[in-house]
């Protein structure tokens, strides 16, 4: 009997373990906490303690700090390593692969072909001061009746019937439509002759929007200069001289003429001071 009483005393001294059942709804976490506090109030005197609120607040603060540390620790070292390695690799590979300054050097006017024009993908063109000749390759056996050609003062359109135009755009400068014509050579090449309206200017392109040539590098043939009348030839030679002078940074023919006039005037009036004289 003594043994039984001891067992009963031991069992009565142990804390009671009561089951707690509640369902957690993530959309309403406060409802879950309310059930927890209701359970504590019903089954214990913990909430009656003066320090209960401070202790619960301390538990909440500790849980928040633990959550912050858990979020920072895995993120920082991994992200730093992953973010540093790609940038190092990229920085080491860029100088070896990218060289864009070369592209900038190639931009701008291009050197003209032997005929002072340009060779394009679908056609080519050459020029003299008086005329522009456009050559368009077409399928062998092409006949005149299958060609569509419209030459207007400021526009050129050429193509084959039933197909998209090969050329369709605004001319660089006006032409004389009545003095223009076209023909087919050997049934495989269409040749168009355009007579310039201004026969003292080199064209930079045939149709606007195409690559432009550097007209300062145009080289007229001497034989063609000999065929010109004296006045036109003199004008062409003057233009060529001025272009060469500009390339070398020297005065043009007009500037040289003004300098000669000033020198003559200075020699005729030695009593005048021309130190600050400027030529306009």
Backbone bond lengths (Angstrom), bond angles and torsions (degrees), N, CA, C in turn:
res aa  C-N    CA-C-N  psi(-1)  N-CA   C-N-CA  omega(-1)  CA-C   N-CA-C  phi
1 X - - - 1.454 - - 1.510 110.97 -
2 X 1.307 117.61 -34.96 1.473 121.08 179.97 1.515 110.59 -64.61
3 X 1.291 114.17 -36.29 1.470 118.33 -178.46 1.510 109.49 -66.58
4 X 1.301 118.31 -40.25 1.451 122.27 -178.87 1.517 110.14 -64.35
5 X 1.324 117.32 -41.07 1.451 120.08 -179.70 1.511 111.68 -65.26
6 X 1.311 117.34 -36.98 1.472 120.15 178.45 1.513 111.15 -65.27
7 X 1.326 113.64 -39.67 1.465 117.26 179.33 1.503 109.86 -65.45
8 X 1.305 117.62 -39.91 1.442 119.96 -179.85 1.506 111.58 -66.09
9 X 1.364 116.44 -37.03 1.458 119.33 178.33 1.525 111.42 -66.94
10 X 1.365 116.62 -39.38 1.475 120.40 179.79 1.510 110.45 -65.30
11 X 1.346 116.97 -42.68 1.453 120.15 -177.98 1.515 111.50 -68.59
12 X 1.310 118.39 -32.55 1.450 120.32 179.41 1.509 112.71 -75.34
13 X 1.354 116.80 -21.98 1.467 119.94 179.64 1.527 113.49 -82.86
14 X 1.338 117.55 -17.48 1.471 121.09 179.53 1.532 110.91 -71.60
15 X 1.398 118.67 146.06 1.466 120.75 176.43 1.518 110.55 -68.12
16 X 1.303 115.55 141.38 1.466 120.23 -179.76 1.521 110.16 -77.07
17 X 1.363 118.35 135.74 1.468 124.73 178.82 1.528 107.77 -105.60
18 X 1.321 115.63 108.51 1.458 120.07 -177.05 1.532 109.39 -105.18
19 X 1.328 116.81 136.99 1.475 119.44 178.54 1.523 111.43 -72.20
20 X 1.374 115.24 143.34 1.479 121.49 177.03 1.525 108.16 -124.29
21 X 1.286 114.32 124.32 1.459 119.85 -178.55 1.531 109.08 -124.12
22 X 1.330 114.32 129.04 1.467 120.34 177.13 1.520 108.77 -159.08
23 X 1.296 116.33 150.07 1.474 122.20 179.15 1.531 108.94 -104.02
24 X 1.344 115.56 129.26 1.469 120.00 -178.50 1.530 110.14 -92.91
25 X 1.323 115.96 124.11 1.463 122.64 176.46 1.540 107.87 -109.42
26 X 1.339 117.84 115.02 1.468 120.66 -175.99 1.522 112.68 -61.50
27 X 1.332 117.27 -24.26 1.460 119.76 179.07 1.530 112.18 -80.00
28 X 1.357 117.01 -12.50 1.469 120.50 -179.39 1.531 109.91 -141.70
29 X 1.344 117.51 67.94 1.473 119.81 -178.91 1.528 112.92 -65.02
30 X 1.329 117.73 -28.72 1.470 119.56 179.95 1.529 111.44 -65.51
31 X 1.324 117.13 -31.17 1.471 120.32 177.13 1.515 111.13 -62.61
32 X 1.341 116.69 -39.80 1.462 121.06 177.90 1.531 110.57 -64.33
33 X 1.356 116.38 -44.41 1.468 119.79 179.24 1.528 110.90 -63.82
34 X 1.327 117.27 -36.35 1.462 120.36 178.86 1.529 110.24 -60.52
35 X 1.344 115.73 -40.50 1.468 119.36 178.88 1.524 110.99 -65.75
36 X 1.346 114.91 -37.30 1.468 118.17 178.68 1.528 110.79 -62.89
37 X 1.333 116.23 -46.05 1.465 119.46 -178.76 1.551 111.28 -68.49
38 X 1.310 117.32 -34.76 1.469 120.13 175.91 1.525 110.38 -62.73
39 X 1.321 115.22 -41.42 1.464 120.32 178.70 1.519 110.52 -63.24
40 X 1.351 116.36 -43.86 1.463 119.63 178.80 1.530 111.10 -62.57
41 X 1.320 116.76 -40.84 1.468 119.91 -179.80 1.508 112.93 -66.76
42 X 1.333 117.62 -33.66 1.456 120.84 -178.73 1.518 112.73 -79.54
43 X 1.324 116.65 -35.08 1.456 120.04 -171.24 1.522 113.52 -103.59
44 X 1.332 118.52 -6.81 1.470 119.36 -179.04 1.521 110.00 -152.51
45 X 1.336 114.22 172.86 1.465 120.93 176.78 1.534 111.40 -103.04
46 X 1.360 116.90 19.14 1.466 120.29 -174.05 1.537 112.06 -61.36
47 X 1.325 117.19 -41.14 1.463 120.33 -176.19 1.525 112.78 -69.95
48 X 1.367 115.55 -13.56 1.463 118.77 179.40 1.529 111.71 -82.86
49 X 1.326 116.36 -12.82 1.459 119.55 -179.75 1.543 109.54 -65.46
50 X 1.328 119.04 140.91 1.474 120.85 178.22 1.523 113.33 -61.00
51 X 1.322 115.78 -30.78 1.479 119.77 -176.31 1.524 112.96 -92.73
52 X 1.335 117.83 7.33 1.478 120.54 -175.17 1.531 111.77 -60.09
53 X 1.331 116.65 -45.77 1.472 119.61 -177.63 1.526 111.14 -63.59
54 X 1.346 117.73 -43.13 1.470 120.83 179.64 1.518 111.32 -64.21
55 X 1.327 116.62 -40.13 1.466 120.22 -179.44 1.532 110.98 -66.70
56 X 1.342 115.77 -41.70 1.483 118.55 178.36 1.529 110.39 -65.01
57 X 1.360 116.95 -41.80 1.462 120.45 178.02 1.529 110.98 -62.27
58 X 1.331 116.96 -37.47 1.470 121.04 178.56 1.526 110.49 -64.68
59 X 1.338 116.03 -39.45 1.465 120.01 178.22 1.528 110.44 -64.11
60 X 1.357 116.20 -39.93 1.466 119.78 179.01 1.522 111.09 -65.03
61 X 1.353 117.25 -43.66 1.468 120.58 178.67 1.522 111.31 -62.46
62 X 1.303 117.00 -42.61 1.469 120.80 179.51 1.524 110.94 -62.69
63 X 1.341 116.41 -39.64 1.470 119.97 179.59 1.538 110.76 -65.52
64 X 1.357 117.23 -39.34 1.463 120.99 179.44 1.522 111.26 -66.74
65 X 1.346 117.53 -41.95 1.465 120.60 178.44 1.523 110.97 -64.37
66 X 1.312 116.18 -40.47 1.464 120.20 178.25 1.529 111.40 -62.10
67 X 1.355 115.31 -38.74 1.466 119.73 179.12 1.520 111.63 -67.01
68 X 1.351 117.33 -40.87 1.465 121.34 178.30 1.517 111.37 -62.05
69 X 1.336 116.74 -44.93 1.468 120.28 179.40 1.517 111.43 -63.96
70 X 1.319 116.06 -37.57 1.469 119.60 179.31 1.524 111.47 -65.51
71 X 1.348 116.43 -33.35 1.470 119.69 179.50 1.524 111.84 -76.03
72 X 1.315 118.02 -33.81 1.466 121.26 -176.70 1.519 112.88 -79.00
73 X 1.301 118.62 -43.71 1.463 121.65 -172.38 1.518 113.84 -58.36
74 X 1.330 121.32 -48.50 1.467 119.09 -178.92 1.522 113.55 -74.46
75 X 1.338 117.55 -24.06 1.467 120.55 -173.57 1.513 112.61 -80.88
76 X 1.344 118.83 -46.09 1.462 122.04 -170.82 1.520 114.19 -62.21
77 X 1.375 118.05 -55.75 1.470 116.45 -175.41 1.508 113.59 -65.26
78 X 1.345 116.65 -39.06 1.462 119.38 -176.92 1.522 110.72 -68.82
79 X 1.352 118.11 -46.48 1.460 121.62 -177.29 1.518 111.14 -65.44
80 X 1.331 116.59 -37.02 1.463 118.85 -179.14 1.517 110.46 -65.52
81 X 1.334 115.70 -43.10 1.468 118.38 -178.72 1.523 110.62 -66.28
82 X 1.346 115.48 -42.84 1.464 118.13 -178.20 1.518 112.45 -69.76
83 X 1.328 116.33 -31.95 1.465 118.65 -178.68 1.512 111.72 -79.00
84 X 1.338 117.36 -28.62 1.467 120.17 -177.88 1.519 110.75 -77.09
85 X 1.337 116.83 -41.61 1.467 119.21 -174.96 1.517 113.58 -62.49
86 X 1.357 119.61 -45.53 1.467 118.42 179.40 1.509 113.34 -63.52
87 X 1.362 116.69 -37.73 1.458 118.22 -178.45 1.512 110.95 -68.12
88 X 1.345 116.82 -35.95 1.458 119.74 177.68 1.519 110.73 -65.63
89 X 1.336 115.18 -41.73 1.464 118.50 179.81 1.510 111.29 -66.71
90 X 1.327 114.92 -41.52 1.467 118.51 -179.28 1.509 111.27 -65.39
91 X 1.341 116.62 -41.16 1.456 119.48 -177.92 1.514 111.83 -67.84
92 X 1.347 116.27 -30.08 1.459 118.45 -178.98 1.516 111.94 -80.57
93 X 1.367 117.17 -23.37 1.459 118.94 -176.74 1.521 113.45 -93.73
94 X 1.320 118.74 -24.20 1.463 120.97 -176.04 1.516 113.45 -59.49
95 X 1.343 120.12 -46.96 1.461 118.92 -177.81 1.511 113.02 -61.66
96 X 1.364 118.05 -24.53 1.451 120.80 -177.59 1.526 111.94 -81.77
97 X 1.353 117.46 -25.21 1.458 120.00 -171.51 1.523 113.79 -105.01
98 X 1.320 117.41 -34.27 1.470 120.61 -171.16 1.517 110.57 -103.32
99 X 1.319 116.14 121.77 1.466 122.37 174.78 1.511 108.22 -139.16
100 X 1.340 116.87 78.77 1.454 121.79 -175.19 1.514 115.18 -83.06
101 X 1.332 120.36 -20.30 1.460 117.70 179.22 1.516 113.73 -57.35
102 X 1.355 118.09 -28.51 1.466 120.14 -179.22 1.528 110.74 -63.36
103 X 1.360 116.10 -36.09 1.454 119.24 -179.69 1.518 111.08 -65.59
104 X 1.340 117.06 -36.01 1.458 120.20 179.84 1.524 111.30 -66.50
105 X 1.354 115.30 -34.50 1.456 118.57 -179.16 1.523 111.30 -66.76
106 X 1.340 116.02 -32.05 1.459 119.43 -177.12 1.528 112.28 -80.27
107 X 1.330 117.51 -13.00 1.457 120.60 -178.87 1.521 110.38 -71.64
108 X 1.356 115.64 156.33 1.456 119.86 177.88 1.517 111.29 109.23
109 X 1.337 117.33 -172.93 1.471 121.36 -178.78 1.530 111.53 -58.55
110 X 1.335 115.24 145.87 1.460 120.85 -179.68 1.523 110.21 -102.84
111 X 1.314 115.76 162.18 1.466 121.11 179.55 1.531 108.59 -74.31
112 X 1.316 118.86 131.09 1.475 120.60 -179.00 1.524 111.65 -67.63
113 X 1.329 115.90 157.92 1.467 120.01 175.48 1.540 109.90 -76.06
114 X 1.311 116.38 -173.90 1.473 119.77 -175.88 1.524 112.51 -63.44
115 X 1.322 115.73 -22.77 1.471 119.02 179.43 1.516 112.53 -97.35
116 X 1.354 116.85 15.77 1.470 122.31 179.00 1.524 112.67 64.61
117 X 1.329 115.86 31.93 1.464 121.85 176.89 1.516 110.37 -132.37
118 X 1.353 115.84 -141.65 1.465 121.24 -177.52 1.518 109.84 -143.52
119 X 1.338 115.72 144.60 1.464 122.40 172.70 1.524 108.24 -100.06
120 X 1.338 116.61 110.62 1.454 122.20 -178.93 1.521 110.86 -103.65
121 X 1.332 115.49 179.55 1.463 120.17 -175.26 1.522 112.44 -65.91
122 X 1.326 116.91 -43.67 1.477 120.35 -174.88 1.520 113.90 -101.65
123 X 1.315 117.49 -13.87 1.467 120.48 -179.32 1.526 109.05 -165.30
124 X 1.327 115.14 173.34 1.461 121.66 176.56 1.525 108.18 -136.54
125 X 1.323 115.08 161.18 1.467 118.63 178.41 1.521 109.42 -145.62
126 X 1.342 114.17 149.13 1.464 121.75 177.72 1.531 107.03 -133.04
127 X 1.322 116.42 168.48 1.458 118.59 -176.52 1.519 112.41 -154.13
128 X 1.330 112.93 155.76 1.461 123.20 162.86 1.530 104.97 -119.33
129 X 1.299 117.69 -176.84 1.458 119.01 177.83 1.531 111.65 -66.43
130 X 1.334 116.39 -26.61 1.467 119.65 -176.16 1.537 113.33 -94.60
131 X 1.349 117.81 -30.28 1.462 119.83 -169.21 1.526 111.77 -138.13
132 X 1.333 113.70 159.68 1.469 122.81 171.00 1.528 107.05 -125.91
133 X 1.317 116.40 130.26 1.464 120.99 177.85 1.522 108.87 -114.56
134 X 1.332 115.71 125.17 1.465 121.93 -178.97 1.519 108.45 -110.59
135 X 1.331 117.56 128.70 1.460 122.94 -179.97 1.527 109.57 -116.40
136 X 1.349 116.08 123.28 1.463 121.90 -177.43 1.523 109.41 -122.68
137 X 1.333 119.16 113.80 1.468 119.94 176.43 1.528 111.20 -71.24
138 X 1.330 116.60 138.48 1.463 122.32 179.20 1.528 108.15 -133.05
139 X 1.343 117.98 165.63 1.462 120.14 179.48 1.529 112.05 -56.98
140 X 1.298 115.68 141.25 1.465 120.44 179.80 1.531 110.66 -59.39
141 X 1.306 115.63 134.86 1.459 120.73 -178.86 1.521 113.64 97.00
142 X 1.322 116.73 1.18 1.470 119.84 179.31 1.523 110.02 -64.67
143 X 1.316 115.79 134.09 1.464 120.67 -179.61 1.527 110.95 -110.21
144 X 1.333 114.75 162.29 1.462 120.28 -174.17 1.526 112.28 -61.05
145 X 1.324 117.84 -33.63 1.462 119.74 -176.06 1.533 112.73 -70.25
146 X 1.322 117.16 -16.13 1.465 120.02 178.85 1.522 112.49 -94.56
147 X 1.345 116.67 2.20 1.460 121.32 -178.55 1.525 110.67 -97.82
148 X 1.312 115.89 136.93 1.472 122.25 174.88 1.524 107.46 -114.27
149 X 1.326 116.36 113.79 1.465 120.94 -177.57 1.531 109.47 -133.99
150 X 1.332 115.49 123.34 1.458 121.71 177.07 1.526 108.75 -124.81
151 X 1.328 115.75 119.23 1.463 121.16 179.30 1.521 108.32 -115.46
152 X 1.308 115.67 112.97 1.464 121.06 177.32 1.525 109.32 -115.22
153 X 1.302 115.68 175.81 1.464 120.56 -175.77 1.526 111.95 -57.97
154 X 1.326 117.15 -40.42 1.469 120.72 -175.77 1.523 113.08 -123.45
155 X 1.338 117.00 11.20 1.464 117.95 -174.88 1.526 111.51 -146.73
156 X 1.330 114.92 148.00 1.460 121.49 178.58 1.527 108.88 -133.10
157 X 1.335 115.01 131.54 1.463 120.90 176.77 1.516 108.40 -135.12
158 X 1.342 116.49 128.43 1.462 120.67 179.31 1.517 109.55 -146.09
159 X 1.325 115.34 140.01 1.451 120.83 177.31 1.509 110.55 -173.81
160 X 1.312 116.26 -172.90 1.453 122.36 177.23 1.527 108.82 -110.17
161 X 1.314 116.41 145.87 1.463 121.33 -176.97 1.534 110.37 -58.02
162 X 1.340 114.37 135.64 1.458 119.67 179.01 1.514 113.98 82.25
163 X 1.321 117.65 2.36 1.462 121.55 -179.10 1.525 110.03 -127.46
164 X 1.335 115.53 162.70 1.458 119.94 176.52 1.527 110.48 -66.77
165 X 1.338 117.75 146.43 1.470 119.76 -179.55 1.526 111.78 -59.12
166 X 1.323 115.62 143.31 1.465 120.83 174.56 1.518 109.69 -80.45
167 X 1.317 115.97 -39.75 1.464 122.44 175.51 1.523 107.96 -129.21
168 X 1.310 117.01 131.53 1.469 121.19 176.98 1.529 107.42 -158.86
169 X 1.345 115.71 97.20 1.454 118.16 -177.72 1.518 112.71 -172.24
170 X 1.321 113.99 177.98 1.464 121.16 -179.19 1.526 110.18 -83.05
171 X 1.317 116.26 131.62 1.452 121.24 179.54 1.529 111.11 -68.41
172 X 1.332 114.98 154.43 1.461 119.62 -179.05 1.520 111.21 -62.23
173 X 1.323 116.84 -41.74 1.461 122.53 177.63 1.539 108.40 -140.50
174 X 1.332 118.06 159.26 1.461 120.85 -179.19 1.530 112.16 -63.08
175 X 1.347 115.29 152.43 1.465 122.09 176.96 1.521 108.66 -124.78
176 X 1.328 115.07 173.96 1.463 121.47 176.43 1.535 108.00 -101.31
177 X 1.321 118.45 97.29 1.474 120.80 -174.50 1.523 114.06 -54.87
178 X 1.333 117.70 -35.30 1.467 120.16 -178.71 1.531 112.18 -68.63
179 X 1.322 117.15 -20.45 1.467 121.10 -179.69 1.528 111.86 -104.74
180 X 1.320 116.66 15.63 1.475 121.50 178.69 1.531 109.36 -109.86
181 X 1.313 115.71 149.96 1.465 119.53 178.18 1.527 109.21 -157.88
182 X 1.358 114.97 169.74 1.463 119.80 178.37 1.523 109.09 -141.72
183 X 1.322 116.72 159.05 1.467 122.26 176.55 1.524 109.40 -155.60
184 X 1.346 115.44 166.60 1.469 121.10 178.22 1.518 108.09 -107.53
185 X 1.323 115.52 128.81 1.463 121.26 179.74 1.519 109.30 -104.98
186 X 1.328 115.70 120.35 1.475 123.28 178.45 1.532 112.43 57.47
187 X 1.317 117.45 24.59 1.464 123.34 178.30 1.538 112.85 56.59
188 X 1.319 117.27 27.76 1.467 120.00 178.65 1.535 113.02 -145.14
189 X 1.320 116.36 -1.12 1.461 120.13 -179.25 1.529 109.72 -144.30
190 X 1.343 116.36 123.38 1.467 120.95 174.61 1.516 108.25 -94.65
191 X 1.320 115.92 128.08 1.463 121.58 -179.90 1.530 108.98 -116.97
192 X 1.332 115.72 126.48 1.468 121.27 -179.29 1.525 108.70 -116.12
193 X 1.307 116.69 129.30 1.467 122.09 176.53 1.527 108.76 -105.72
194 X 1.318 116.44 120.25 1.464 122.65 178.10 1.521 108.95 -111.56
195 X 1.316 116.66 122.98 1.466 121.53 178.63 1.532 108.55 -92.19
196 X 1.317 115.53 119.85 1.468 120.22 -177.24 1.521 110.96 -67.43
197 X 1.312 115.13 145.06 1.463 119.54 173.32 1.530 110.24 -77.66
198 X 1.332 116.00 -43.43 1.463 121.21 174.20 1.524 107.66 -99.62
199 X 1.313 116.61 107.85 1.458 120.95 -173.92 1.524 112.53 -97.30
200 X 1.326 115.86 26.16 1.460 121.29 176.43 1.530 111.09 -125.20
201 X 1.328 116.25 21.07 1.465 119.99 -176.90 1.524 110.27 -136.91
202 X 1.333 115.54 136.47 1.460 121.25 174.34 1.528 108.62 -84.85
203 X 1.332 116.18 134.87 1.463 120.45 177.48 1.525 109.83 -80.09
204 X 1.347 115.75 141.21 1.464 120.51 175.60 1.525 111.83 -85.71
205 X 1.318 116.66 -24.12 1.464 122.14 175.72 1.521 107.75 -156.20
206 X 1.315 116.43 166.25 1.463 120.19 178.55 1.524 110.24 -84.39
207 X 1.336 115.96 -52.13 1.464 122.33 178.40 1.521 108.44 -117.00
208 X 1.310 116.75 134.09 1.462 121.23 -178.24 1.528 110.76 -59.10
209 X 1.330 115.01 139.20 1.458 121.07 -177.39 1.510 112.84 102.78
210 X 1.345 117.38 -14.80 1.456 121.39 177.37 1.532 109.86 -81.84
211 X 1.335 117.87 165.16 1.470 120.00 174.15 1.523 110.94 -58.44
212 X 1.319 117.35 137.17 1.457 122.12 -177.51 1.528 110.77 -97.16
213 X 1.323 115.82 145.69 1.456 121.22 179.08 1.533 109.19 -92.86
214 X 1.321 115.03 162.62 1.460 121.47 174.75 1.529 107.53 -88.43
215 X 1.322 116.28 103.73 1.471 120.00 -175.55 1.526 112.21 -67.34
216 X 1.340 117.73 -16.29 1.461 119.22 177.26 1.530 111.59 -72.18
217 X 1.332 116.22 -13.57 1.469 120.31 179.69 1.524 112.18 -103.64
218 X 1.331 116.10 10.86 1.468 120.41 175.96 1.529 109.03 -69.43
219 X 1.335 117.09 136.98 1.472 121.87 -177.76 1.530 109.78 -127.72
220 X 1.321 118.44 92.83 1.478 120.52 177.32 1.525 111.13 -64.92
221 X 1.325 116.06 146.09 1.462 120.25 177.97 1.526 110.45 -76.36
222 X 1.325 115.74 140.07 1.472 120.11 -179.36 1.514 112.09 -61.20
223 X 1.325 115.99 -35.08 1.466 119.43 -178.05 1.530 110.30 -64.49
224 X 1.304 116.64 -35.84 1.458 120.10 179.23 1.520 110.58 -72.23
225 X 1.324 117.79 -33.20 1.461 120.47 177.01 1.526 110.39 -64.66
226 X 1.300 116.45 -36.37 1.458 120.02 -178.75 1.530 112.01 -66.95
227 X 1.332 116.17 -23.78 1.459 120.02 -179.84 1.528 112.65 -80.86
228 X 1.331 117.33 -10.44 1.464 120.28 -177.65 1.525 111.26 -80.60
229 X 1.324 115.12 157.32 1.461 118.61 174.61 1.530 108.80 -71.93
230 X 1.330 118.04 157.66 1.474 121.99 -173.41 1.529 113.57 -53.29
231 X 1.317 118.03 -42.57 1.466 119.98 -177.32 1.529 111.63 -66.57
232 X 1.343 115.46 -44.82 1.462 119.48 179.59 1.521 110.94 -66.35
233 X 1.325 116.08 -41.84 1.463 119.57 179.82 1.524 110.88 -61.77
234 X 1.326 116.65 -41.38 1.462 120.38 178.76 1.525 111.30 -61.58
235 X 1.323 116.19 -40.35 1.467 120.46 179.53 1.523 111.13 -65.90
236 X 1.351 115.88 -42.16 1.465 120.11 179.78 1.528 110.69 -64.64
237 X 1.318 117.12 -44.59 1.456 120.25 179.84 1.528 111.16 -63.05
238 X 1.331 116.23 -36.65 1.468 120.24 177.35 1.533 110.42 -64.47
239 X 1.329 116.54 -43.15 1.460 120.26 178.28 1.521 111.42 -61.76
240 X 1.329 117.22 -43.25 1.458 121.28 -179.97 1.528 110.87 -65.01
241 X 1.318 116.68 -39.81 1.469 120.95 178.43 1.528 110.39 -63.49
242 X 1.332 116.48 -45.28 1.468 120.53 -179.52 1.525 111.53 -63.12
243 X 1.336 116.91 -37.84 1.457 120.07 178.04 1.522 111.47 -63.61
244 X 1.339 116.91 -43.01 1.465 120.14 178.99 1.530 110.55 -65.42
245 X 1.328 116.95 -39.93 1.464 120.64 179.47 1.528 111.30 -63.21
246 X 1.330 116.87 -42.24 1.460 120.71 179.49 1.520 111.19 -64.31
247 X 1.332 116.56 -39.49 1.461 119.89 179.05 1.522 111.69 -62.89
248 X 1.317 117.22 -32.61 1.468 121.67 -179.18 1.526 112.07 -92.77
249 X 1.347 116.77 0.13 1.460 119.84 -179.55 1.516 113.45 74.12
250 X 1.320 117.15 25.90 1.467 122.17 -178.07 1.529 110.01 -106.48
251 X 1.345 117.80 162.08 1.472 120.70 -179.26 1.526 112.39 -66.17
252 X 1.332 115.42 146.51 1.459 120.96 177.83 1.533 110.03 -77.35
253 X 1.327 116.21 177.40 1.464 120.46 -178.83 1.530 111.23 -62.60
254 X 1.335 118.06 -39.52 1.466 120.70 178.05 1.521 110.92 -64.45
255 X 1.322 116.86 -41.18 1.469 120.58 179.75 1.531 111.11 -67.10
256 X 1.330 116.55 -38.80 1.465 120.05 177.47 1.531 110.45 -64.63
257 X 1.319 116.69 -38.72 1.461 120.79 179.16 1.529 110.87 -63.51
258 X 1.327 116.35 -41.39 1.466 120.20 177.89 1.531 111.33 -64.88
259 X 1.332 115.80 -38.23 1.458 119.24 178.31 1.533 110.89 -64.23
260 X 1.334 116.04 -40.31 1.473 119.57 178.48 1.529 111.15 -63.67
261 X 1.333 116.10 -40.83 1.469 119.77 179.07 1.526 110.39 -62.56
262 X 1.349 116.56 -42.29 1.461 120.41 179.93 1.527 110.96 -64.95
263 X 1.334 116.00 -40.66 1.469 119.12 179.87 1.533 111.07 -62.84
264 X 1.337 116.71 -41.72 1.472 120.05 179.39 1.525 110.69 -64.06
265 X 1.327 114.76 -41.69 1.463 119.48 -179.75 1.538 110.55 -65.28
266 X 1.326 116.44 -38.78 1.469 120.82 179.29 1.528 110.83 -65.38
267 X 1.352 115.20 -39.59 1.471 118.48 -179.99 1.534 111.73 -68.34
268 X 1.331 115.80 -29.04 1.467 119.91 -179.56 1.538 111.75 -81.19
269 X 1.340 116.60 -18.33 1.471 120.86 -178.68 1.533 109.71 -131.45
270 X 1.319 117.19 71.76 1.465 120.29 -178.72 1.526 112.71 -67.35
271 X 1.337 117.43 -20.84 1.474 119.57 -178.61 1.531 112.47 -73.22
272 X 1.330 118.84 -12.27 1.463 122.15 -177.47 1.529 110.83 -93.99
273 X 1.327 114.86 149.61 1.474 121.35 179.76 1.527 108.85 -97.65
274 X 1.332 115.90 117.53 1.463 121.11 -179.29 1.529 111.83 -109.88
275 X 1.326 117.32 25.59 1.471 121.18 -176.29 1.519 111.58 -59.60
276 X 1.304 116.76 -44.88 1.479 121.34 -176.55 1.521 112.81 -100.93
277 X 1.330 116.75 17.92 1.465 119.34 -178.60 1.530 110.41 -70.29
278 X 1.323 116.29 138.21 1.453 122.60 178.38 1.522 110.15 -122.74
279 X 1.314 114.86 145.88 1.461 120.15 179.54 1.518 108.07 -100.63
280 X 1.323 117.53 122.73 1.463 122.16 -179.98 1.525 109.95 -105.26
